[in-house]
Amino acid sequence: MVKVVAFLCWCSYSGADRAGVEKATYDSGLLPVRVPCTALVDPAIVVKCFEEGADGVIISACKPSELRHASPSRITEQRVKVLRSLLESVGIEKERVRLVWISAPEGLKFAQEVERYLDEVERMGPLRLQV
């Protein structure tokens, strides 16, 4: 079973909770981590997740259209781009990091995105990182 860490902003975390209420299911290889805002997820923390054995990372953020200010979503997008480039430069598939936009009422969408990503990571196989 693959191990995936999911950084969830308050809105996406509510979507994950809603998935449970709606009895949506997905593989149990997901470790959710609630953060106040995904713009605060430092790329170094994501790299640490891989060093500690994660096979993939999902960063699940509020939809940009639902934010009062656009800057958090731009910061999150930019950090994910930088992170993917960094991973590729050291020989790790950039697809091991996924950014998704999930609103609080989108429980089924959350479950579908997670299941789809877990399947993709499963196909990539475990990350064999030399630390």
C-alpha positions in Angstrom: 0.0 0.0 0.0 1.3 3.4 -0.9 1.6 6.2 1.7 0.4 9.7 0.7 0.4 12.8 2.9 -2.4 15.2 2.3 -2.0 18.9 3.4 -5.5 20.2 3.7 -6.6 23.8 4.3 -9.6 24.4 6.5 -11.9 24.4 3.5 -10.5 21.2 1.9 -10.4 19.5 5.4 -14.2 20.2 5.6 -14.5 18.5 2.2 -12.7 15.5 3.5 -15.0 15.4 6.5 -17.9 15.7 4.2 -16.6 12.7 2.2 -17.0 10.7 5.4 -20.5 12.0 6.1 -21.5 11.0 2.5 -19.9 7.6 3.1 -17.5 8.0 0.2 -14.6 5.6 0.4 -11.0 5.7 -0.7 -7.9 3.7 0.1 -6.6 4.1 3.7 -3.0 5.0 2.6 -3.8 8.7 3.1 -2.5 10.7 6.1 -4.4 14.0 6.3 -2.6 17.0 7.8 -4.8 20.1 8.5 -3.1 23.4 7.9 -4.6 26.9 8.2 -3.7 27.7 4.5 -1.9 25.7 1.9 0.2 28.8 1.1 1.9 28.1 4.4 3.1 24.6 3.3 6.8 25.0 3.0 8.4 22.9 0.2 11.0 21.7 2.7 8.2 20.1 4.7 7.1 18.2 1.6 10.6 17.0 0.9 10.8 15.9 4.5 7.6 13.8 4.0 9.4 12.0 1.1 12.5 11.5 3.2 10.3 10.0 5.9 8.7 7.4 3.6 5.8 9.1 1.8 5.2 8.0 -1.8 3.2 11.0 -2.7 1.8 14.3 -1.4 -1.5 16.0 -2.1 -1.9 19.7 -1.4 -5.6 20.4 -1.3 -6.6 24.1 -1.3 -9.7 26.3 -1.3 -10.8 27.2 -4.8 -9.3 30.5 -5.8 -12.8 31.9 -6.6 -13.8 31.3 -3.0 -11.0 33.3 -1.4 -11.3 37.0 -0.5 -7.8 37.6 -1.8 -6.2 35.7 -4.7 -2.6 35.8 -3.3 -2.9 32.5 -1.2 -3.8 30.5 -4.3 -1.1 32.1 -6.4 1.5 31.4 -3.6 0.3 27.8 -3.4 0.5 27.3 -7.2 3.9 28.8 -7.4 5.3 26.7 -4.5 3.9 23.5 -6.1 5.6 24.5 -9.4 8.9 25.1 -7.7 8.6 21.9 -5.7 7.9 19.8 -8.9 10.9 21.3 -10.6 13.1 20.5 -7.5 11.8 16.9 -7.4 12.5 16.5 -11.1 16.0 17.9 -10.7 16.9 15.1 -8.3 15.2 12.3 -10.3 11.8 12.1 -8.6 8.7 12.1 -10.7 7.0 15.5 -10.5 3.6 13.7 -10.4 4.4 12.7 -6.9 3.0 16.1 -5.8 -0.6 16.9 -6.7 -2.4 20.2 -6.2 -6.2 20.0 -6.1 -8.9 22.6 -5.4 -11.6 21.3 -3.1 -14.5 23.3 -1.4 -16.1 22.3 1.9 -19.3 20.8 0.3 -17.3 18.7 -2.2 -16.9 15.5 -0.3 -17.4 13.2 -3.2 -15.0 15.2 -5.3 -12.4 14.9 -2.5 -12.8 11.2 -2.4 -12.6 10.8 -6.2 -9.5 13.0 -6.4 -7.8 11.1 -3.6 -8.7 7.7 -5.0 -7.5 8.8 -8.5 -4.2 10.0 -7.1 -3.6 7.0 -4.9 -4.1 4.8 -8.0 -1.5 6.9 -9.9 1.0 6.7 -7.1 0.4 2.9 -6.9 1.2 2.7 -10.6 4.4 4.7 -10.1 5.4 2.3 -7.3 7.0 3.1 -3.9 9.5 6.0 -3.9 12.9 4.7 -3.4 14.7 7.7 -2.0 18.4 7.5 -1.1 18.8 9.8 1.9 
